[in-house]
Amino acid sequence: MVQTPSTTYTPDPATAPPKRSVPVWAVLLTACAGQFLVVLDVSVVNTALPSMRSDLGMSAIGLQWVVNAYSIAFAGFMLLGGRAGDLFGRKRMFLLGLGLFTAASLGGGLAQAEWQLLAARAVQGLGAAILAPSTLTILTSAVPEGPARIRAIGVWSAVGAGGGAAGGLVGGVLTDLLSWRWVLLINVPIGALVIFAGAAWLTESRAGQARRLDVPGAVLVTAGLATLAYGIVQTEEKGWTAAATLVPLAAGLALLAAFLVVEARTKVPLMPLKLFRVRSVSAANAAMFVCGGGMFAMWMFMTLYAQNVLGYSPLKAGLALIPSSLTIVLGSMLAPRVMPVLGAKNVSIVGIVVAAAGFGWQSTMTVDGAYVTSIMLPGIVMMFGAGLATTPLASLATSGAAPGDAGLVSGLINTSRTMGGALGLAVLSTVAAARMDGSTSRQALTEGYAMAFRTSGFILLAGVVVLLLWMPGQRAAAQR
């Protein structure tokens, strides 16, 4: 079990004179609770999707956007959230983001039409984007760089990984025992408790005095990502050469290009391009983007396979994922212990390779697959590798940042993972649908899901190549 350091959290005296000392365990508990909520809501809706479709009359594409409306808003505005925390205060942004997230959860739980649910999910993602960067920055500000900080980041990574992994179980239990609405409504009382804890335990800190935010940059990157994802989804019905596909793809790329132009010219950019001159930052984010693209859709396809092919109920599908949920936490907690021995880069590579092997195993699923060999064991391998890779990648990215950019880099690493995941979900859903070729038979569904997992494995191996060719070794990093 990881021991939290016995130091106290004191704000930067240059920005807010310390009025009191706060135990690190209280800071850790509050920050990790916020992180758990925002990550949980990426996957908690997966087991509830069939019920949502039945209740609200949603289309298949609409169901995909229940996941991606949240993920894209989360990814697109997370950089803005990180910079806002640096400028206006991490505690203030933590509470603001959590309040918005909680209110949107209430709206989504009460939705009576598809558009209302999708709008609420997008606002949820915006609140999560404001909140999430502050969770890691609060920890790195509270704990000095070194073994204690690595342990704290390990706890943060484990909680975040556990939130994503627990989504299937939580969603299944709530959907079966209550209704799909409670996968969103459950956030309301929990969010209120965390807001109270944050107001009581967190102490304000910030990194700068400027009050300018790059809102155009945030809008461009979010719009570009959403448009690009929409274009990828269109390939499922229209093909790659249709105007309905090519126009949004071209528009999405143009918006992202415009975002880079804005960032290069504005005086206070949302994402200073100079950050990517630090190889550890750029390589870690590139690897996180690729790995997010490969891993993000795992929970959705696993729950769809369990329910649509094997005939599991939402509750049983959630229970089936408990072993892998525990394993990703184990991998995240183990990583800080082996990083001093093997190095962060090597631990990341080992984790990604293990995860890729698990995805390859999962792609051998069959229509009448047994639980142990078709869900439990491959899920354990996939998620142990994912947990093992997450902590060292986050550590590599944040260790290369200047103190004033801590919130920005924290947001960037989360953005890379979530942005890669959103685009990966669009790509993998298209790959699966192409293999199914319009059929809804159990055999066709199995072959489509298997192709998605096989493709994910190759995407993860591309992440290994990124680290091998781009990430500096320990000696190079030490001399930077």
N, C-alpha and C positions, 0 to 999 in steps of 0.2 A: 504493500500500500504506500502511495506517495505521501511523504510528510511535507506539509506546508511550512515555509520558513517562519520563524518567530519574530520577525522584524515588524515594524509598523509603517503604515502608509502616510506620508506627509507630502503635501502639495509643493509645487515649485515656489520657493519664497519670492521669486521675482514677479510672480503673477498673483499669488494669493497667500498671504501670511498664514501659517498653520495655526489654527485655533485649538486643535485637538489631535490626538493620535488615534488611529483606527487600526485594529488588528488586521493583519494580512488575510487571515481566514475569512473575515467579514467581507473584505474587498473581493477575494477570490470567489466566495459563495455568490455574491450579488452579480458580479460580471459573468460568471459561468451560467447562472440562471438565465440571464438575458440571452447569452449565446445559445443555450439549449433551446429556448423558445423559437428563435428565428430559424435555426437549423431544422428543428422538429417540423416546422410548417412547410419545409420544402417537400417532405415525403409523407407527412401524416395523411394527406388527402388520397394517397394512392389506393388504399383498400376501400375507400369510400366512393371511388369514381363510378362503379356500376350503380350504386344507390343514387348518386347525384343525377346520373343520366336518366334513370327511371322517374325520379321525382320532378325534375325540371324539364324533361324532354330535350336534353342536350344532344348535340351531334358528336360524332367521334372526334372531330377536330376541336370542338369546344372543350371536350374533356382534356385534350392535350394542353389547351391553353389555361385550364385550371392550374396546372403545374407551371407552365411557362410564363403566365402573366405575373406571377409572384417572382419567379426566378429572374426574369429580365429586368423588372423594376428594381429588384434587389441588387443585381449586378451593375446596372447602369448608373444608379445613384449612390453606390457605395463609396466611390471616390469623393463625391461631394460630401457625404457624411463624414468621411475621415478627415477631410480638410476643415469642415465646420467644427469638428471636435477640437482640432488644433487651435483654431482661431477663437471660437466662442466658448470653449470649455467642454471637457469630456463628460462631466457629470450632467451638464445641461442637455447635451445632445443625447446622452443615454436615456434620460427621463423623457425628453421630447419624442424620440423615436419609439420608445416603448409605449408611450401614451397613444401615439398614432396607430401603432401596430395593434394595440388592444381594442381601440375603437373600431378599426377596420374588421377585426375578428368578429366583433358583435354584428356589424353590418352584413358580413358574409354568412354568418350563422342564421340570420333572419331573411336572407335573400329569397325572393319569390320568382325570379326569372334568371335566365342564363346571364344576361348582361350585368345584372346586379351582382351576381357572384363573381364574375370576372373582374368587374370594377373594384370590388372589395379586395380581391386577391392582389390586384395591382397596387392598391393603397397599402395593403399589408406589406408588400415588398418594399415600398418606399419607406415605411416606418422601420422595417428591418435594416434597410441600407443606412439610415441615420444612426441606428442603435449599434449595429454589429461592429464597426471599426472601433468604437469606444471601448468595447469589452476587452479587446486585446491590448489597446493602448493603456487602459487603466491598470492592467496587470504589469505591463512592462515599465510603467512609471512608478509602480509601487515596489517593485523588486529589482535590486541592482543586477547588472549584467553578470552572468556567471552561472554556476550550478543551480542556485536557487531560482533564477529566472527560467532556466531550462525546465526545472521541475514544474514551475507554475504554468509555463506554456504547455507542458505535457498534460497537466490537468485540464487546461482550457481546450486543448485539442481533443482529449478523450471525451469531454463533455459534449463538444460539438459533434464529434463522430457518433457518440451515443445518441444524441438528439436525432441525427439522420437515420441511425439504425433503428431507434425505437419507434419511428413514425409508423411503420407497418403494424406493430403490435398495438400502439395506442389507438390508431385509426380503426383497426379491426375490432377492438374491445368496445369503443364508443359507438361505432356503427351498428354492431350486433345488439348491444344492450340498450342503447338509446336511439340515436339516429345519426345520419351523416352530418347533421347540423352541429353536433357536439364536437366534431373534430376541430371546429373553429370556435365554438362558444366556450370550450374549456380554457382557452387562452385568457378569457376575461377575468375570472377570479385570480388565476395565477399571475397574470400581468399586473393586476392591482397590488398583489403582495410584493412583487419585485419592485414596483414603483415605490412603495412604502420603504422597502429595505434600502433602495438606492438613495432616496431622499435622506434617510437616517444615517447611513454608513459611508457613503462616498463623499469625498472632499474634492472640491473643484480644482482643476488645473488646466492650463492651456500652454501652447507653445509660442504664441505670437500675439501681436497687438493689432495687426491689420484686420479690416472688417470687410474685405472684398472677396466674393465667391464667384467662381467661374460657372454660373448657371447655364450659359449657352453651351459650354462644353458638356455638362451633364445631360442636357436635353439631346444634343447631337449623338452622344454615344448610346443613350438609351433608345432613341428612335432608330438609329442605325442597326443596333442589335435586334430590336423587335422586327424591323422590316426584313432583315436578312433571314431571321428565323421563319418569318411568314413565307418568304420565297422558297426556303427549303421545304417547308410543309406542302407548298403547292405542287412540288414535283410528284407527290404521291398520287394526285389525281390528274394533273395536267401534263406531266413529263418535263424534262429539262429544257426542251426547245420552245415551249409555248410562251407566248407573250405574258401570260398571267404569272409565269415563273420568272422569266428573265427580267421583267421590269422591276419587281420588288428586290430581286437579287442585286441588280445594278444600282437601284436606289439605296439599298442598305450599304453597299460598299462605298457609294459616293458620300453618304452621311458620315461613315466612319473616317473616310479620307478628310472630309471637312473638319471633323473633330481633331484630327492630327494637325491640320493647318492652324486651327484656332489655338491649340495648345502650344504650338511653336511661336506664335506671335503675341499672345496676350501677356500682359505684365505679371499677372498672378494666375498662372495656369492651374487647372484642376489636377492635371497629371504632368508635372515637369518632366520633359523628355530626358533631361540630364540624369534622372534617376537610373535610366536604363544603361548608362555608361558604366555603372557598377555591375560587374559580371554576375556576382552572386544574386543581386536583386533581379536582373533581367532573366537569368537562367532559371531561377527558382519560380518566377512567375510564368515563364513559358512552359516549364514542366507542369506546374499546377494547372494551367489552362488545358494542356493536352490530357492530363490525368483526369481532370474534371469532366472532359468530354467523353472519356471512356467509362468512368465509374458512376456518373450521376444517375443515369437511367436504370441502373441495376435494380433498385428497389421497385420501380414501377413494373419492369418486366417480370421480376420474380413474383410479385403479387398477382399479376395478370395470368401468369403460367399456373400458379397455384389455384386460382379461382376459375379461370376459363377453361383450363385443360384438365386439371386434376379434380376439380369440383369442390374445392375447399370453400367453406364459408369465410366471410371477412375476418371473424375472430380466429378461426383455425389458421388462416393464411398469416395473420399477425403472429400467432404463437409459433408458427413454423420458422419464423425468422429470428426467434430469440437467441439461438446459438450464435448466429452471425452477428447479431447486435452486441452480444457480450464480447465476441472476439475482436471486433473493431476497437472497442474500448481497451482490451488487453494489449493490442498492438500499439495503440497510442500511448499507453502507460509504460510499455516496455522500451519504446524508442529512446527516451532520455537516458535510460540506463546503459544502452549499448552505444549511443553516440560518442561518448568519450573514448571508447575503445576502437570503434571502426571508423568514426568520422561521420558527420551529418550527410555528406554526399553519398557515401557507400551505403549507409542505412536506407536512404531514399531509394537508391537503385535496387537494393535487395527487396524492399517492400513492394516496389512497382512490379518487379519480376514475379514475385509470389502472387500478387493480385492477378497478373496476366495469366499465370498458370491456372488459377481458380476460374477465371472467365472462360478459358479454353475447356476446362472440365465441365463447366455449366452448359456449354454449347452442345454437349453430348446428350442432353435431355431427351426423353422419349414421351410418347403419349400416355403410357401406363407406368411412368417412372415411380420408383419407390422413394419415399421421403428422404431416407438417409443418403442415398447416392445421387438423387436428383435435385435436392434442395439443401439439406443440412451440411454435408461435407464440402461440396463446392462453395457454398456460401461462407463457411468458416475460412476456407483458404483465401477467397476473394477479399473478405473484410479484414482478415488479419494483415494481409499485405497492404491494404488501404490505410489501416490505422498506423502501421509501421512507417509508412512514407510521409504522412501528413505533418507530424511534429518537426522532423528535420527540415522539410521544405519551408515551413513557416519560420523556423529559427534562422535558416540561411538568408531568407529575404529580409527579416527585420534587423539582423545583426549588421547589415551593410548600410543601414539608413542613418542619417544625421538625426539628432534628437528632435529638431524642429519638424522633421518630416515623418515622425513615428506614426502619427495617425494616418497620414496619407499612405504609407507603405503597408500598414495594417489593413487599410481598406483595399489596397491594390491586390494583396495576396488573396483576400476573400473574393474580390471582383474577378480575378483570373480564374479561380476555381468555379465560381457560379456562372460566369459568362461562358466558359468552356462547356459547363454542364448544360446550359440552356441550348446552345448550338448543337451539342452532342445529342441531346434528347430529340431535337428536330431531325438530325441526320439518321440516328438509329431507328426512330419511328418510321422514317421513310424506307430504310433498308428492310425492316421487318415487314412493312406493308407490301413492298415490291416482291418479297419472297412468298407472301401469302397469296398474292395475285387475285385479290378480291374474295377469296374463299374464307369462310368462317368455321370450317370443320376443325376438329381438335388436332388433326394431323397437320393441317396448314398453319394453324396458330403455333403449334410446337416448332415447326420448321422456321417460321418467321422469328419467333423469340430466340431460337438457337442461333440464327444468323446474326441477330443483334448482339448477342453475347460474344460470338466469334469475332465480329468486327471490333467490339470493345477491346478484346485482347490484343489485337494488332495496334489499335490506337495507343494502348498503354506501352507497348514495346517501342513505339515512336517516342514516348516520353523518356524512356531509358536512353535512347540515342541523343535526345536533347541534353540530358545531364552529362553524358559521357563526352560530348563534343563541346559543350558550352560552359558548364559549371567548373570554376577553378577548383583545384585540389586544396587540401588543408594548408600546404606551405604557401601557395599563391595567395590564398585568402588572408593568411597571417601577414603577408608582406604588403597587402593592399594599402 
